[in-house]
Amino acid sequence: MADLPERVDVLVVGGGFAGVATAYELARAGVTDVLVVEREATCGYHASGRNAALGRQITEVDAFTELTVRGAVLLRDPPPGFAAAPLWSQVGSALLCDDDAQVDRLAARAAAFDVPHERIGPGALADWPHLVGADYAGGVRFPTDGVIDVHELLQGYLAGARALGVQVAVRCDVTGFAASDRGVRVDTSRGAVDARCAVMAAGAWAGTLGERAAGRAVPFAPMRRHLWVTEPIADLDSGAPFVWHLGAREFYARPEGTGFLVSGCDGTEVPPQDAVVASGAVEALAERLAEAAPGLADLGIARGWACLRTFAPDHCPVIGWDDRVPWLFWVAGLGGHGATASWAIGERAAAKIAARIAPRLSRSR
């Protein structure tokens, strides 16, 4: 878009999964005067566009699992015309553990959230010959887990939101916030916009921008992780379930093209940045896999990249109104679960925002 509107009802800061899902669900709820601003040239440039696309429903905490389970339901059955291709390939997963107690916790959470599952013992992964010799005590299979088409998902949110009247501005950097009679004036590199509320969905930059807005200080921690794609594999089963070892030597792997996508699940706290591969990262992966999954350690690496996963201190998502600034709403700290949970996050955020501003919109018409 060439020019920014002078005023909107809701201004969303950030064009990743958190921001565009919230904008899409706001529009579906009838709040259509929404502007999404993204400082990069394309939406989803950082974490949303660089993740492993693993549709894992059971996470380490209930607050996320509630969202990922609901999100998976919506991704399996989106509205007609939302995407040109299926969003969810239901290949299933196997989550591996170091001990029986960890298996018990995982199975108990799956039962509590009514997610189909099956306990497995060592050596149960016949469909993963490259995991022969992997060190794990047991695990849980989840037949309804899947792999997400993250590109179709992001574009579906954007196209659906735009069709309902949402505006999206890229190359638009937020530089400041100031309270106004209407709510908030948001200063950007392309001019100022007056809004009733601002949604902080800026990923790794949410904490910095939240402080600029004088909101509560949330010490978000952006964590750099590396992902790799191996060289082609002759006997690859492209429909094999993804595998995620949750123990001390954590890693995950899934088929990707003609090879595997793998990660040693490293996590180094870094300032918000355009993440790049760190020196020694591929050697660290080889060391991790040599201990945990020797059959994967022998595979050559074709390419790799880095991404950021951003966590709140309690590792729970932050979705709600700020307790200091009445016009600021948080959708941040998605901790690597943004793709799977995004639709449910958008639903929850939009419902809370609409509940507060919709009555005011009705009175102003």
N, C-alpha and C positions, 0 to 999 in steps of 0.2 A: 504494500500500500504506500502511496506517495506521501500523504500527510496524515498525521495523527489526529484523531478527533479531539476537540477541546474538552469534552466531558463524556464520561461513561458511568454506568452504574458500578461495574466491577473491573478493576485492572489487575490482571494476573501477571506476576513477575516470574518468567521462566517458561520456556517452550518444550520442556521434557515431558515425560509421562505424567508427573504430578500435575503440572500446569494445564496441559491440554485435556487430560481426562476431567479435571475440575471444570474447565470452560465448557466442554461438551455436555457434561451433566447439568451444569447451570442452565445452559440453553434449553435442554430437554425439560427442565423444571419451569421454564417460562421466563428466566432471567437472560435475555438475549443481548442486552446492551453491554457486551463484554469485550474487552481488549486484552489480548495476550501480547506481551512484549518479550522478545528474545534477543540477547545481545549478539549472538552468533549469526552467521549468514543463513543457517538452516536450523530448524527446530530439532531437538534430540541429538545435538552434536556431541555432547559429553556422555554422561552415564547411560542415558536412554538408548543411545546408538551403539554402545560398545559392550553391552552385557552378553552373557552366555545364553540368553533366551531359554533358560531352564524353568519350566513351569512346575515348581516344587510347592506342594500345598502345605505340608507340615513343616513348620519352622521351629526355632528354638524357644519362642515365646508365644503365649496365647494371643497377645495383642496383634501380632503380625499374622498368625495362623488364621484368625477370624477373617482377616482381609484377603489372604491368599486363597483360602477355600472359597469364599464368595466370588473373588475375582476369577477363579478358574471356571466356575459355573457360567459366568457371563461370557468369558472368552470362548467356551465351547459352543455357545448358542447366541451369537450376537444378533442384533436386529437385521432383517433382510436388507441387503445392499450396503451394509456397513463396510465390508471389505471384499476385494476381488478374489481372494483366496482364503482357505480356512486359516483361522488364527491359531488353532491349537492342534498339534499332531500328537495324538495320544499314544505315545510309545511306552509309557510307564517309566518307573524309576526303581532303583535299589539304593537305599540309604544304609551304609555300612557303619558298624560301631566297633569300639575297642573292647567292650565288656557287656555282660548280660544286663547290668543295671541301665546302661544307656539304651539298649534295645527295649527294655521294659518301659522306659520313659517315652520313647518314640511311639511305641505301640499304644500306650495309654492316651497320649495326646491325639493320635489318629482315631481311637475309639471315641474320645470325648467329642470330636468334631465330625464324627460319622463319615470318615474317609475310608474307603475300602483299602485293606492292607493285609499282608501275609508275612509272618515272621519267617526268616530264613537263617540257615546255619552256614558255617564256613564251607566253601567249595560249592555253593548253590548256583553260581552264575555261569551255567553252561553256555549261555548265549554271549559270553564275554571271554573268549579264549585268551585275550591279552591280559586278563586279570588272574590267570593261573599263577599261584605263588603270592598273591596279595595277602597282606597281613590284616585280618579282621576276625573278630570273635563271632559275629553274626550280624543280622540287620533286619530291615523291613522292606518288603516290596510294596510299591504303590502303583497298581495297574492304571489308575486314572490320572497320574502325572503326565506331563507332556513337554513338548518343545514349542515355543511361541514364535510366530512370524512377527518379529518386533517391528519391522518396517511397515507391514500391512496394518498393524495395530496403531502405530503412531499416525500414519496417514489417514486411517479410519477416523480417529478422534478429530484430526484437523479438518478433514473434509466434512464430517458430520456437524462440527461446530460452525464452520463457515456457512454451510447450507442453512443453518438456523439463525444466522445474523452475526455471529462472533467475528471480530476483526483480529488479524494476526499481523504484527509488525516485527520483522527481523532487522538485524543490525541496529538495534535500539537498546542502548545501555542506560540503565537506571542510575541517576546520579544523586538523587536526594528525595526526601519526603518532607512535607509540611502540612500540619493540620489546617483545614479550611472550613468555611461555614457548611459546605456540603458534605465534608468528610475528610478527604486528603488530596493535596496537590502532589502529584508525582512528577518530579523533574527528570527528563531523559535527554539523551544526546540529540534527540530530534524534536525537542520541545516539551512543554508541560501539559499534563492531562489532569483534569479535576475528576475525582471518582468518589463514590460513596464508601468504597472499601478497597483495600489492596490485598491481594493474595500472595503470600510469600512462598513461592514454589521454585526457588532458585538453586536447588540441589546443594552442591558444595559451597556455594556463595550465600546460602540462606542466612547463616549466622552473621556474616559481615553486613549484609543489607538490612537484616533485622536490627542490628545495633544502629545503623544509619537512620532507621525509622524510629529509634528510641523505644523499641519494644523490649520485652524481657530478654535478658542475656541467656541464650541457649548455647552452651559450648559444644556445638556440633564438631564431630571429628571426621574429616574426609580421609578415607583410607585407600591407598593405591594398591590395586591388584593387577596381576598380569594374566593374560590369556594367550594361548598358543594353539596353532593348528599344525598338526603333524604332516609329514610327507605322505603321499598316497600309500594305501595299504591294500594288498591284493585280495585278502579274504575278508574285507570289511562287510559287516552286516549293517546296512544303513538304517534298519528298523529296530536295532537293539535299544533297550532302555538306557537312559542315562544313569550313571553311577556316581554317587557322592559319598565319599568316606568322611564321616563326621568326627573321627577320632583325633588324637594328638597330631598325627601326620596327615592332616586333612588334604584332600584333593577331590576334584571331580573331572569327569570325562563323558563325552557323548560323540556319536558319529557326526561329522561335519563334512559334507561333500565327499571327497574320496579319502579323507583321513579322519582323525579324531580332533575335536576341540578339547583341550585339557588346561587345567589350572592347578597350581600347587596351593591355591587359596591363601596366598601371602597377603599381608595387610600391614602397610607402613603408613603411619599418619603423616600427612603432608599438608601444606597450605592449599587452598583452592587454586587449581591450575589446570592447564591443558595437559593431561597426564601423558608422559612418554615412557618408553621402556627404560628401566634403570640398568645401570651397569651391573653385571653379574646375575641378572634375573634368570636367564636361561640356565645358568649353572646351578642356581638354587633350585629350580624346577627339577633338574636331573638328579640332584641329591635327594630331594623329597621323594621322587618316584622310585629311585633305587631302593629305598627303605620300604616304601608302602606298596608299590606295584611294579616289580621289576620288568614285567612284560611290556609296560608302557614306557619305561625308562630307555629301552633300546631303540625307540622310534625316533627318526630324525625330525627336526622342527623346520617347517617351511616358512612360517611367519608368526609374528606375535604383536600384541599391542597392550596398552595399559589403560585402565579405567579407574574412576573414583566411586567408592561406595561411602555414603555419608550417614553417620550414626549420631543419634542423640545419646546422652550419657547412660540412659537406661535401656538403650537398644530397642526402644519402642517408637513407632511413628508419632510425629507431632502433627496433629490434625485438630485445629480449634482456634478460637478467638484468643488474641493476646490479652493478658491480664493487666496490661498497663496502657495500651493504646487501643481505643475502641474501634478504630477503623482497620486494624491489621488482623489478618487471618493467616494461620500457618498451615502449610502442607509440605512438610519437610522431614528429613531423617528417615528416608525409605530403606536405607541399609542393604541395598542390593536386591530387594524384593519388589522394586517398582513395576516391572513388567507384569508379573503375575497378579499383584495386588492393585494395579492402577485403576481398573474399572470400579472396584469396590471403594477405593480411596476417593475417586471422583464422586461417586454416589454420596458418601458420607460427608465430604466437604461441601458439596453443593447443597445438600439438605440443611446443613447448619447455616450456611451463608444465606440461602433463600429464606429461612425461618426468621432471620433478623431483618433483612432489607426488603423483602417482598411487601410487608405491610406499609412501609414507607413509600414504596413505589406506587402502591394502590392509592395512597392519599395524595400523591403528587400529580396523578393523572387527572 
